[in-house]
């Protein structure tokens, strides 16, 4: 099973593709989509860039599922709204390709990766490195978060 994890955003969106094979989980690809190409890139153009890039990743890697973090409101409702826009672009790309979308709360993703729903970003990055046998911590953090979401889905679907 191959999963595309997405850490949604409208400036930078992380992606991580993880595959279960031979009893283990293996990273296939990861990185970020830079949606803002200039200081004043319009929102519609940024969303189109995220959508198109995810469509290309889905076509290239053929994931069986797309896993996305759910949006939550902490201190900044505007940030939650921006994440929601990025989530919509990712969901549309998956739906257009006929790939099922699964959503996970950030605390559940952290718990699946680190054992604690309150883990720090650096703890998540380090555990993603360890769990997927990477030589270095995935950078930027958006890519590590996307790998963590993909890992979470594979971990939960193995039950």
C-alpha positions in Angstrom: 0.0 0.0 0.0 1.3 3.5 -0.9 0.1 6.6 0.8 0.5 10.3 0.0 0.6 12.3 3.1 -0.1 16.1 2.9 0.7 18.8 5.3 -1.6 21.4 3.7 -0.7 25.1 3.3 -1.2 28.0 0.9 2.4 29.2 1.0 4.2 25.9 1.5 2.5 22.5 1.4 4.4 19.4 2.5 4.1 16.0 0.8 5.4 12.6 1.8 4.9 9.3 0.1 5.3 6.2 2.2 4.9 2.6 1.1 4.3 -0.6 3.1 6.2 -3.5 1.6 7.9 -6.6 2.9 6.6 -6.0 6.4 8.1 -2.5 6.7 7.4 1.1 5.8 9.6 2.8 3.3 9.8 6.4 2.2 9.3 6.9 -1.5 9.5 10.6 -1.9 9.0 13.8 0.1 9.4 17.5 -0.1 7.4 20.7 -0.3 5.3 22.6 -2.9 6.1 26.3 -2.8 2.8 27.9 -3.7 3.8 31.5 -3.3 6.2 32.4 -6.2 6.2 36.2 -5.5 5.4 38.4 -2.5 1.9 39.1 -3.7 0.9 35.9 -5.4 -2.9 35.8 -5.4 -4.6 33.1 -3.3 -6.3 31.5 -6.4 -2.9 31.2 -8.1 -1.4 29.6 -5.0 -4.2 27.1 -4.6 -3.9 26.2 -8.3 -0.2 25.6 -7.9 -0.8 23.3 -4.9 -3.6 21.5 -6.7 -1.6 21.0 -9.9 1.5 19.8 -8.1 -0.5 17.3 -6.1 -2.1 16.1 -9.2 1.3 15.5 -10.7 2.5 13.6 -7.6 -0.6 11.4 -7.6 -0.1 10.7 -11.3 3.6 9.9 -10.9 3.5 7.8 -7.7 0.0 6.3 -7.9 -0.9 6.3 -4.2 -3.7 4.1 -2.9 -4.8 6.7 -0.4 -4.2 10.4 0.5 -3.9 11.3 4.2 -4.3 14.9 5.3 -4.1 16.6 8.6 -7.4 18.0 9.8 -7.5 21.8 10.4 -7.8 23.0 14.0 -8.1 26.4 15.5 -5.6 27.2 18.2 -4.8 30.9 18.5 -5.1 32.1 15.0 -8.4 31.5 13.1 -6.9 33.1 10.0 -4.2 30.4 9.9 -6.9 27.7 10.2 -8.7 29.2 7.3 -5.6 29.2 5.1 -4.9 25.6 6.0 -8.5 24.9 5.1 -7.9 26.3 1.6 -4.8 24.1 1.2 -6.8 21.1 2.4 -9.5 21.7 -0.2 -6.9 21.9 -3.0 -5.4 18.5 -1.8 -8.8 16.9 -1.5 -9.9 18.0 -4.9 -6.7 16.7 -6.5 -7.2 13.3 -4.8 -10.9 13.2 -5.7 -10.2 14.1 -9.3 -7.8 11.1 -9.5 -10.3 8.8 -7.8 -8.0 8.3 -4.7 -9.6 8.0 -1.3 -8.9 10.7 1.3 -8.4 10.1 5.0 -8.2 12.9 7.6 -6.4 12.8 10.9 -6.3 15.1 13.8 -2.8 16.6 14.5 -2.7 15.0 18.0 -3.5 11.6 16.5 -0.7 11.9 14.0 1.8 12.9 16.7 0.7 10.0 18.9 1.1 7.5 16.0 4.6 8.7 15.4 5.9 9.5 18.8 3.5 7.9 21.3 2.4 11.3 22.6 -0.2 13.6 21.1 1.6 16.6 22.6 5.0 15.9 20.9 7.0 18.9 19.7 7.8 19.4 16.0 11.4 18.4 16.5 10.3 15.1 18.2 8.0 14.3 15.3 10.8 15.0 12.8 13.3 12.8 14.7 10.9 9.9 15.0 9.9 10.1 11.3 13.6 9.9 10.6 14.0 6.8 12.8 10.8 5.1 11.8 11.4 5.4 8.1 15.2 4.8 8.3 16.2 8.2 6.9 19.8 9.3 7.2 18.7 12.8 8.2 15.7 14.6 9.6 13.4 15.4 6.8 13.5 19.2 6.0 11.7 21.4 6.0 9.3 20.5 8.8 6.3 20.5 6.4 7.8 17.5 4.6 8.4 15.7 7.9 4.8 16.4 8.9 3.5 15.0 5.6 5.5 11.9 6.1 4.1 11.6 9.6 0.5 11.8 8.3 1.2 9.1 5.7 2.8 7.0 8.5 -0.2 7.5 10.7 -2.6 6.3 8.0 -0.4 3.2 7.3 -0.2 2.5 11.1 -3.9 2.8 11.6 -4.9 0.9 8.5 -2.7 -2.1 9.6 -5.1 -2.7 12.5 
